[in-house]
Amino acid sequence: MRYTDSFEIIDPAFKSLILPNVHVDLLYTGGRWLEGPVYVPAARHLLISDIPNNRVLRYDEVNDTVATFEAPSNFANGHTLDREGRVISCEHLERRVTRREHEGSLTVLADSFGGKRLNSPNDVIADSNGTVWFTDPTYGISTPYEGSRAESEIGSRNVYRLKVDGRMDAVVTDLQQPNGLALSRDEQTLFVVDSGVQPARLMAYRLDPAGNLHEGRIFSECTDGMYDGLRIDQAGHIWTSAGDGVHCLDHDGRLIGKILIPETVSNVCFGGPEHNRLFITATRSLFAVYLNVTG
């Protein structure tokens, strides 16, 4: 199924980022809350979490099919690839971040901080040095629908930085519910969604050459629904989920355009052989659209 008239142009600059002859494609429907997409170039497939159904689905781009990839999945949420192409996952149920090795074994990267169990890791990214950054809100322990109800042992909701040598630091500790996150292309700015405030905020933190995080600033506030997951294209535009679709923000955080989706969007991910296809997880369904930019 294709959706026409799917773009809303707010600023003329948005026109150069989209193609006039494409549509938003519905690739799959039948989940409960789809999240955490990651594109695996070597396999030309996309992994997505269906959190309440406790499974990870696999969209095969070559055959245009969707099948169960892993079940149970420990209520997995966010995924990313490290620089060696290994899949890193956030698990709500086990309250940990794991890495799937090339031969299939599982390595636990983080499950505690200061001797206390993590809340429920939500989203994760890896930088060019191999450092892993992840958010740890309480969504997976606040209800059994997305994990298992439990009390927070840490008592705060943090953003963590896990270095290659195993050292882990809480680098952001003052957000209500840190959620989606992304690094700028030059890796000098960390963007983090706080979905625990109204309106939801996208925060920006400057990273100095020594890797120190400086005080954050509000980069953008959501105009419809809630920010959740986000990705950044090669030109520096931010593509983030929202209540009415995908919002595109410019370098100053201004909303310049939207991809309108008939379901509440949770997350986005660039993929395809040319990295110009935006995959969109939205409540029960997976959508995709080709853009005039690459991720």
GUZA-409500 format. One record per residue (C-alpha): residue number from 0; residue in three letters; chain; x, y negated, z negated. Coordinates in nm, 3 decimals. Each point is the difference from the previous one (the first is absolute). Last residue first. Layout:
BEGIN
REC, NUM, ALA, A, X, Y, Z
...
% end
This chain:
BEGIN
REC, 294, GLY, A, 2.176, -0.888, -0.639
REC, 293, THR, A, -0.031, -0.103, 0.361
REC, 292, VAL, A, -0.208, -0.280, 0.149
REC, 291, ASN, A, -0.251, -0.023, 0.285
REC, 290, LEU, A, -0.239, 0.228, -0.184
REC, 289, TYR, A, -0.151, 0.343, 0.060
REC, 288, VAL, A, -0.286, 0.092, -0.233
REC, 287, ALA, A, -0.064, 0.288, -0.238
REC, 286, PHE, A, -0.278, 0.115, -0.232
REC, 285, LEU, A, -0.020, 0.266, -0.269
REC, 284, SER, A, -0.327, 0.038, -0.189
REC, 283, ARG, A, -0.166, 0.054, -0.338
REC, 282, THR, A, 0.112, -0.319, -0.179
REC, 281, ALA, A, 0.215, -0.170, 0.265
REC, 280, THR, A, 0.344, 0.126, 0.091
REC, 279, ILE, A, 0.142, -0.202, 0.289
REC, 278, PHE, A, 0.270, 0.108, 0.242
REC, 277, LEU, A, 0.162, -0.288, 0.188
REC, 276, ARG, A, 0.156, 0.108, 0.329
REC, 275, ASN, A, 0.303, -0.195, 0.119
REC, 274, HIS, A, 0.269, 0.224, -0.146
REC, 273, GLU, A, 0.109, 0.087, 0.358
REC, 272, PRO, A, -0.030, 0.377, -0.046
REC, 271, GLY, A, -0.306, -0.047, -0.223
REC, 270, GLY, A, -0.011, -0.152, -0.344
REC, 269, PHE, A, -0.074, -0.306, -0.211
REC, 268, CYS, A, -0.183, 0.061, -0.327
REC, 267, VAL, A, -0.307, -0.147, -0.167
REC, 266, ASN, A, -0.184, 0.033, -0.331
REC, 265, SER, A, -0.332, -0.004, -0.184
REC, 264, VAL, A, -0.247, -0.148, 0.248
REC, 263, THR, A, -0.368, -0.034, -0.092
REC, 262, GLU, A, -0.202, 0.143, 0.288
REC, 261, PRO, A, -0.131, -0.152, 0.325
REC, 260, ILE, A, 0.346, -0.132, 0.096
REC, 259, LEU, A, 0.072, -0.350, 0.132
REC, 258, ILE, A, 0.363, -0.064, 0.090
REC, 257, LYS, A, 0.056, -0.348, -0.134
REC, 256, GLY, A, 0.187, -0.317, 0.087
REC, 255, ILE, A, 0.218, -0.290, -0.112
REC, 254, LEU, A, -0.027, 0.024, -0.379
REC, 253, ARG, A, 0.271, -0.227, -0.137
REC, 252, GLY, A, 0.273, 0.158, -0.216
REC, 251, ASP, A, 0.271, -0.236, 0.120
REC, 250, HIS, A, 0.167, 0.255, 0.229
REC, 249, ASP, A, -0.335, 0.086, 0.158
REC, 248, LEU, A, -0.270, 0.223, -0.144
REC, 247, CYS, A, -0.201, 0.261, 0.192
REC, 246, HIS, A, -0.304, 0.138, -0.180
REC, 245, VAL, A, -0.121, 0.355, 0.062
REC, 244, GLY, A, -0.370, 0.074, -0.041
REC, 243, ASP, A, -0.293, -0.158, -0.176
REC, 242, GLY, A, 0.094, 0.076, -0.361
REC, 241, ALA, A, 0.374, -0.039, 0.046
REC, 240, SER, A, 0.305, 0.199, 0.107
REC, 239, THR, A, 0.322, -0.178, 0.087
REC, 238, TRP, A, 0.199, -0.076, 0.312
REC, 237, ILE, A, 0.285, -0.240, -0.082
REC, 236, HIS, A, 0.173, -0.181, 0.285
REC, 235, GLY, A, 0.379, 0.006, -0.012
REC, 234, ALA, A, 0.082, 0.029, 0.370
REC, 233, GLN, A, 0.089, 0.367, -0.028
REC, 232, ASP, A, -0.334, 0.079, -0.164
REC, 231, ILE, A, -0.070, 0.018, -0.372
REC, 230, ARG, A, -0.221, 0.258, -0.174
REC, 229, LEU, A, -0.270, -0.025, -0.265
REC, 228, GLY, A, -0.211, 0.201, -0.244
REC, 227, ASP, A, -0.264, -0.138, -0.239
REC, 226, TYR, A, -0.137, -0.353, 0.039
REC, 225, MET, A, -0.357, -0.029, -0.122
REC, 224, GLY, A, -0.339, -0.099, 0.135
REC, 223, ASP, A, -0.002, -0.308, 0.218
REC, 222, THR, A, 0.217, -0.312, -0.030
REC, 221, CYS, A, 0.299, 0.172, -0.160
REC, 220, GLU, A, 0.253, -0.232, -0.161
REC, 219, SER, A, 0.338, -0.065, 0.158
REC, 218, PHE, A, 0.368, -0.053, -0.088
REC, 217, ILE, A, -0.047, -0.054, -0.374
REC, 216, ARG, A, 0.348, -0.041, -0.139
REC, 215, GLY, A, 0.231, 0.239, -0.176
REC, 214, GLU, A, 0.292, -0.073, -0.227
REC, 213, HIS, A, 0.329, 0.133, 0.136
REC, 212, LEU, A, 0.100, 0.361, 0.060
REC, 211, ASN, A, 0.370, 0.078, -0.022
REC, 210, GLY, A, 0.151, 0.203, 0.284
REC, 209, ALA, A, 0.343, -0.162, -0.017
REC, 208, PRO, A, -0.067, -0.181, 0.329
REC, 207, ASP, A, -0.314, -0.161, -0.152
REC, 206, LEU, A, -0.347, 0.150, 0.031
REC, 205, ARG, A, -0.290, -0.243, 0.012
REC, 204, TYR, A, -0.335, 0.120, -0.128
REC, 203, ALA, A, -0.328, -0.051, 0.189
REC, 202, MET, A, -0.343, 0.075, -0.147
REC, 201, LEU, A, -0.308, 0.096, 0.201
REC, 200, ARG, A, -0.299, -0.075, -0.214
REC, 199, ALA, A, -0.343, 0.153, -0.050
REC, 198, PRO, A, -0.266, -0.262, -0.063
REC, 197, GLN, A, -0.068, 0.099, -0.264
REC, 196, VAL, A, 0.274, 0.180, -0.190
REC, 195, GLY, A, 0.087, 0.370, -0.034
REC, 194, SER, A, 0.093, 0.044, 0.366
REC, 193, ASP, A, 0.343, -0.156, -0.044
REC, 192, VAL, A, 0.169, 0.064, 0.335
REC, 191, VAL, A, 0.379, -0.004, 0.012
REC, 190, PHE, A, 0.233, -0.157, 0.259
REC, 189, LEU, A, 0.375, 0.030, -0.052
REC, 188, THR, A, 0.208, -0.260, 0.180
REC, 187, GLN, A, 0.366, 0.014, 0.105
REC, 186, GLU, A, -0.022, 0.337, 0.175
REC, 185, ASP, A, 0.078, -0.168, 0.336
REC, 184, ARG, A, -0.313, 0.165, 0.146
REC, 183, SER, A, -0.209, -0.104, -0.299
REC, 182, LEU, A, -0.068, 0.274, -0.253
REC, 181, ALA, A, -0.341, 0.150, -0.064
REC, 180, LEU, A, -0.239, 0.074, -0.286
REC, 179, GLY, A, -0.352, 0.123, -0.063
REC, 178, ASN, A, -0.132, 0.015, -0.358
REC, 177, PRO, A, 0.108, -0.178, -0.315
REC, 176, GLN, A, -0.303, -0.007, -0.233
REC, 175, GLN, A, 0.000, -0.284, -0.255
REC, 174, LEU, A, 0.344, -0.134, 0.090
REC, 173, ASP, A, 0.256, -0.106, -0.263
REC, 172, THR, A, 0.263, 0.275, 0.008
REC, 171, VAL, A, 0.191, -0.038, 0.326
REC, 170, VAL, A, 0.354, 0.145, 0.020
REC, 169, ALA, A, -0.043, 0.304, -0.224
REC, 168, ASP, A, 0.337, 0.161, 0.054
REC, 167, MET, A, 0.108, 0.351, 0.099
REC, 166, ARG, A, 0.355, 0.130, 0.022
REC, 165, GLY, A, 0.018, 0.327, 0.192
REC, 164, ASP, A, 0.320, -0.067, 0.196
REC, 163, VAL, A, -0.202, -0.068, 0.315
REC, 162, LYS, A, -0.188, -0.280, -0.172
REC, 161, LEU, A, -0.358, 0.011, -0.125
REC, 160, ARG, A, -0.172, -0.339, -0.013
REC, 159, TYR, A, -0.328, -0.011, -0.189
REC, 158, VAL, A, -0.309, -0.221, 0.017
REC, 157, ASN, A, -0.191, 0.007, -0.326
REC, 156, ARG, A, -0.333, 0.053, -0.167
REC, 155, SER, A, 0.036, -0.016, -0.375
REC, 154, GLY, A, -0.080, 0.216, -0.303
REC, 153, ILE, A, 0.270, 0.256, 0.076
REC, 152, GLU, A, -0.202, 0.293, -0.128
REC, 151, SER, A, -0.311, -0.098, 0.193
REC, 150, GLU, A, -0.291, 0.205, -0.122
REC, 149, ALA, A, -0.138, 0.280, 0.210
REC, 148, ARG, A, -0.276, 0.080, 0.248
REC, 147, SER, A, 0.117, 0.230, 0.276
REC, 146, GLY, A, 0.058, -0.076, 0.368
REC, 145, GLU, A, -0.203, -0.204, 0.246
REC, 144, TYR, A, -0.354, 0.090, -0.107
REC, 143, PRO, A, 0.125, 0.097, -0.347
REC, 142, THR, A, -0.011, -0.369, -0.096
REC, 141, SER, A, 0.236, -0.254, -0.160
REC, 140, ILE, A, 0.306, 0.221, 0.040
REC, 139, GLY, A, 0.046, -0.031, 0.377
REC, 138, TYR, A, -0.091, -0.368, 0.014
REC, 137, THR, A, 0.246, -0.094, -0.277
REC, 136, PRO, A, 0.255, -0.202, 0.198
REC, 135, ASP, A, 0.355, 0.121, 0.076
REC, 134, THR, A, 0.155, -0.162, 0.305
REC, 133, PHE, A, 0.303, 0.137, 0.183
REC, 132, TRP, A, 0.341, -0.103, 0.132
REC, 131, VAL, A, 0.254, 0.260, 0.115
REC, 130, THR, A, 0.361, -0.103, 0.067
REC, 129, GLY, A, 0.153, 0.184, 0.294
REC, 128, ASN, A, 0.218, -0.292, 0.105
REC, 127, SER, A, -0.225, -0.084, 0.297
REC, 126, ASP, A, -0.308, -0.030, -0.222
REC, 125, ALA, A, -0.253, 0.261, -0.105
REC, 124, ILE, A, -0.371, -0.068, -0.058
REC, 123, VAL, A, -0.263, 0.130, -0.242
REC, 122, ASP, A, -0.365, -0.047, -0.091
REC, 121, ASN, A, -0.209, 0.132, -0.289
REC, 120, PRO, A, 0.194, 0.159, -0.283
REC, 119, SER, A, -0.246, 0.109, -0.272
REC, 118, ASN, A, 0.086, -0.111, -0.354
REC, 117, LEU, A, 0.362, 0.107, -0.052
REC, 116, ARG, A, 0.081, 0.226, -0.291
REC, 115, LYS, A, 0.201, -0.142, -0.288
REC, 114, GLY, A, 0.368, 0.061, -0.080
REC, 113, GLY, A, 0.102, -0.349, 0.104
REC, 112, PHE, A, -0.152, 0.055, 0.340
REC, 111, SER, A, -0.149, 0.327, 0.117
REC, 110, ASP, A, -0.085, 0.208, 0.308
REC, 109, ALA, A, 0.261, -0.106, 0.255
REC, 108, LEU, A, 0.181, 0.161, 0.294
REC, 107, VAL, A, -0.141, 0.351, -0.031
REC, 106, THR, A, 0.144, 0.208, 0.285
REC, 105, LEU, A, -0.220, 0.239, 0.194
REC, 104, SER, A, 0.127, 0.278, 0.226
REC, 103, GLY, A, -0.100, 0.020, 0.365
REC, 102, GLU, A, 0.332, 0.045, 0.184
REC, 101, HIS, A, 0.008, -0.370, 0.092
REC, 100, GLU, A, -0.060, -0.110, -0.357
REC, 99, ARG, A, -0.338, -0.132, -0.115
REC, 98, ARG, A, 0.053, -0.286, -0.241
REC, 97, THR, A, -0.203, -0.063, -0.315
REC, 96, VAL, A, -0.131, -0.294, -0.202
REC, 95, ARG, A, -0.186, 0.088, -0.320
REC, 94, ARG, A, -0.321, -0.012, -0.199
REC, 93, GLU, A, -0.072, 0.372, 0.048
REC, 92, LEU, A, -0.360, -0.076, 0.095
REC, 91, HIS, A, 0.058, -0.332, 0.173
REC, 90, GLU, A, 0.284, 0.113, 0.226
REC, 89, CYS, A, 0.198, -0.258, 0.200
REC, 88, SER, A, 0.179, 0.158, 0.295
REC, 87, ILE, A, 0.337, -0.029, 0.176
REC, 86, VAL, A, 0.027, 0.170, 0.339
REC, 85, ARG, A, 0.353, 0.066, 0.127
REC, 84, GLY, A, 0.112, -0.173, 0.319
REC, 83, GLU, A, 0.359, -0.053, -0.110
REC, 82, ARG, A, -0.053, -0.374, -0.052
REC, 81, ASP, A, -0.287, 0.073, -0.239
REC, 80, LEU, A, -0.352, 0.041, 0.127
REC, 79, THR, A, -0.307, -0.133, -0.180
REC, 78, HIS, A, -0.310, 0.127, -0.172
REC, 77, GLY, A, -0.268, -0.144, -0.228
REC, 76, ASN, A, -0.275, 0.205, -0.166
REC, 75, ALA, A, 0.038, 0.364, -0.097
REC, 74, PHE, A, -0.278, 0.150, -0.209
REC, 73, ASN, A, 0.229, 0.286, -0.108
REC, 72, SER, A, -0.008, 0.107, 0.368
REC, 71, PRO, A, -0.218, 0.308, -0.027
REC, 70, ALA, A, -0.005, 0.046, 0.289
REC, 69, GLU, A, 0.265, -0.104, 0.255
REC, 68, PHE, A, -0.017, -0.058, 0.376
REC, 67, THR, A, -0.373, 0.030, 0.060
REC, 66, ALA, A, -0.080, -0.055, 0.365
REC, 65, VAL, A, -0.060, -0.292, 0.236
REC, 64, THR, A, 0.030, 0.020, 0.377
REC, 63, ASP, A, 0.107, -0.236, 0.281
REC, 62, ASN, A, 0.224, 0.269, 0.154
REC, 61, VAL, A, 0.312, -0.215, 0.027
REC, 60, GLU, A, -0.082, -0.234, -0.288
REC, 59, ASP, A, -0.056, 0.281, -0.245
REC, 58, TYR, A, -0.179, -0.152, -0.299
REC, 57, ARG, A, 0.091, 0.185, -0.318
REC, 56, LEU, A, -0.213, -0.012, -0.313
REC, 55, VAL, A, 0.119, -0.001, -0.359
REC, 54, ARG, A, -0.231, 0.148, -0.260
REC, 53, ASN, A, -0.152, -0.058, -0.342
REC, 52, ASN, A, -0.351, -0.068, 0.134
REC, 51, PRO, A, -0.011, -0.319, -0.208
REC, 50, ILE, A, 0.334, -0.114, 0.152
REC, 49, ASP, A, -0.036, 0.069, 0.370
REC, 48, SER, A, 0.361, -0.089, 0.067
REC, 47, ILE, A, 0.128, -0.058, 0.352
REC, 46, LEU, A, 0.288, 0.153, 0.195
REC, 45, LEU, A, 0.053, -0.113, 0.358
REC, 44, HIS, A, 0.156, 0.216, 0.267
REC, 43, ARG, A, 0.253, -0.041, 0.276
REC, 42, ALA, A, 0.218, 0.267, -0.162
REC, 41, ALA, A, 0.331, -0.186, 0.010
REC, 40, PRO, A, -0.181, -0.335, -0.026
REC, 39, VAL, A, -0.171, 0.073, -0.335
REC, 38, TYR, A, -0.264, -0.270, -0.053
REC, 37, VAL, A, -0.107, -0.066, -0.358
REC, 36, PRO, A, -0.353, -0.076, -0.116
REC, 35, GLY, A, -0.073, -0.050, -0.373
REC, 34, GLU, A, -0.377, -0.003, -0.023
REC, 33, LEU, A, -0.328, 0.165, 0.100
REC, 32, TRP, A, -0.281, -0.010, -0.256
REC, 31, ARG, A, -0.266, 0.266, 0.047
REC, 30, GLY, A, 0.102, 0.152, 0.330
REC, 29, GLY, A, -0.225, 0.100, 0.288
REC, 28, THR, A, 0.095, -0.226, 0.288
REC, 27, TYR, A, 0.278, 0.028, 0.255
REC, 26, LEU, A, 0.164, -0.182, 0.290
REC, 25, LEU, A, -0.230, -0.300, 0.038
REC, 24, ASP, A, 0.170, -0.219, 0.260
REC, 23, VAL, A, 0.018, -0.379, -0.021
REC, 22, HIS, A, -0.009, -0.139, 0.350
REC, 21, VAL, A, 0.252, -0.119, 0.254
REC, 20, ASN, A, -0.018, -0.229, 0.306
REC, 19, PRO, A, 0.085, -0.342, -0.144
REC, 18, LEU, A, 0.310, 0.110, -0.190
REC, 17, ILE, A, 0.083, -0.145, -0.340
REC, 16, LEU, A, 0.296, -0.182, -0.151
REC, 15, SER, A, 0.008, -0.290, 0.248
REC, 14, LYS, A, -0.360, -0.088, -0.080
REC, 13, PHE, A, 0.073, -0.035, -0.373
REC, 12, ALA, A, 0.186, -0.326, 0.060
REC, 11, PRO, A, -0.331, -0.156, 0.108
REC, 10, ASP, A, -0.108, 0.000, -0.368
REC, 9, ILE, A, -0.319, 0.161, -0.127
REC, 8, ILE, A, -0.037, 0.264, 0.271
REC, 7, GLU, A, -0.236, 0.279, -0.102
REC, 6, PHE, A, 0.078, 0.329, 0.170
REC, 5, SER, A, -0.221, 0.309, 0.027
REC, 4, ASP, A, -0.224, -0.111, 0.284
REC, 3, THR, A, -0.014, 0.365, 0.109
REC, 2, TYR, A, 0.002, 0.304, -0.227
REC, 1, ARG, A, 0.090, 0.330, 0.162
REC, 0, MET, A, -0.121, 0.349, -0.080
% end
